[in-house]
Amino acid sequence: MSEENNQWERKLLEKLASESLVEQRRKRRWGIFFKLIGVAYVGILIASVMGLASAPGLEVSRHTALVNLDGVIATDTLASADRINSSLRAAFESEQSVGVILRINSPGGSPVQAGLINDEIERLRAKYPTKPLYAVVEEVCASGGYYIAAAADKIYVDKASLVGSIGVVMNGFGFTGAMEKLGVERRLITAGENKGFLDPFSAADPYQTEFAKQMAEEIHQQFIAVVKEGRGEKLKSNPELFSGLVWTGAKSVELGLADELGSIDTVARDVLKAEEILDYTEQDSFAERFAQRVGVVFGMGIRSAFPEFGTSQRVGFQ
């Protein structure tokens, strides 16, 4: 009996010691976690102050304002209307900027986002009539990119730039043949005879296809009207001008789609006579990027410190 009691007491002591070690480890983990939070908070504050110190608005010398429009024009990109318009407003509002260069490297994107930027350029040009806006094309200025460029006072290009693509595209896929071979049955329930408009898993509907063509044509005509309004008599008569073709920069000057060959440096130096260039393009601030990285570090830290938190399945909308 005495031996059994000794074994029971030993097991109890081992259990208490084990639980004590676990508790100490948890305390250390929480301590590290809260220290990380403190360091991150101080870092974000410092980064915010650094961001304010480097803000374009604090620049006082005479300069050319630059706004970069890079990539696909869409709501969730750096080329969204919110970001570009905010950048343009800051560039125009600066008392020391003598003019604005919109540098474009974009294959196009959303006609709505491009239209919002075009409208804002028109508004800003009317509000600041003595401050010109020049579009400078580097690699490509196509489709929605050109929709925006058409609002500029002048368009400068490189001889090898790609310019134009004045057209509208609507695309998708049809999977009915593949579904039939795989034995997959499509079960689509709708209220409204056209609610499944252009559903890729259903056979093409002639009425819906024609309706989509009409929508594309309507948007195309809006595009053409914007280009004609922006370029006016500079446009040369050419039956393929609005066909969706892309032209070289040199050819685009001949067709009146662009004005001259030039770069941001030559436009700033020779046209605006303000060689100093200040970038007003809105980006994620250093503090925001730092906070995002800190979030990733926290997530990894929590998972390593408390592995039991990472055992559940992830649930989300797909």
TAUR-V549066 format. One record per backbone hydrogen bond with DSSP energy under -0.5 kcal/mol. CO is the residue of the C=O (numbers start at 1). NH is the residue of the N-H. Records with the same first field share a line. If there is no record, write none. Layout:
CO = NH + NH
This chain:
1 = 5
2 = 6
3 = 7
4 = 8
5 = 9
6 = 10
7 = 11
8 = 12
9 = 13
10 = 14
11 = 15
12 = 16
13 = 17
14 = 18
15 = 19
16 = 20
17 = 21
18 = 22
19 = 23
20 = 24
21 = 25
22 = 26
23 = 27
24 = 28
25 = 29
26 = 30
27 = 31
28 = 32
29 = 33
30 = 34
31 = 35
32 = 36
33 = 37
34 = 38
35 = 39
36 = 40
37 = 41
38 = 42
39 = 43
40 = 44
41 = 45
42 = 46
43 = 47
44 = 48
45 = 49
46 = 50
47 = 51
48 = 52
49 = 53
50 = 54
52 = 55
55 = 58
56 = 59
63 = 98 + 99
64 = 278
65 = 101
66 = 280 + 281
67 = 103
68 = 70
69 = 105
72 = 74 + 79
73 = 110
74 = 77
77 = 80
80 = 84
81 = 85
82 = 86
83 = 87
84 = 88
85 = 89
86 = 90
87 = 91
88 = 92
89 = 93
90 = 94
94 = 97
96 = 63
98 = 132
99 = 65
100 = 102 + 134
101 = 67 + 103
102 = 104 + 136
103 = 69
104 = 138
105 = 71
106 = 142
108 = 73
110 = 114
111 = 115
112 = 116
113 = 117
114 = 118
115 = 119
116 = 120
117 = 121
118 = 122
119 = 123
120 = 124
121 = 125
122 = 126
123 = 127
124 = 128
126 = 129
128 = 131
130 = 132
132 = 100
133 = 153 + 154
134 = 102
135 = 137 + 156
136 = 104
139 = 162
140 = 106
141 = 164
142 = 145
143 = 147
144 = 148
145 = 149
146 = 150
148 = 151
149 = 152
154 = 135
155 = 259 + 260
156 = 137
157 = 262
158 = 161
159 = 250
161 = 163 + 249
162 = 141
163 = 165 + 247
164 = 143
165 = 167
175 = 179
176 = 180
177 = 181
178 = 182
179 = 183 + 184
186 = 188
187 = 189
188 = 190
190 = 192
192 = 195
194 = 197
196 = 199
199 = 202
200 = 175
204 = 206
205 = 209
206 = 210
207 = 211
208 = 212
209 = 213
210 = 214
211 = 215
212 = 216
213 = 217
214 = 218
215 = 219
216 = 220
217 = 221
218 = 222
219 = 223
220 = 224
221 = 225
222 = 226
223 = 227
224 = 228
225 = 229
226 = 230
227 = 231
228 = 232
231 = 234
232 = 235
236 = 238
238 = 241
240 = 243 + 245
245 = 165 + 166
247 = 163
248 = 252
249 = 253
250 = 254
251 = 255
252 = 256 + 257 + 258
253 = 256
255 = 236
260 = 157
263 = 267
264 = 268
265 = 269
266 = 270 + 271
267 = 271 + 272
268 = 274
276 = 64
278 = 66 + 280
285 = 289
286 = 290
287 = 291
288 = 292
289 = 293
290 = 294
291 = 295
292 = 296
293 = 297
294 = 298
295 = 299
296 = 300
297 = 301
298 = 302
299 = 303
300 = 304
301 = 305
302 = 306
306 = 309
307 = 310
308 = 311
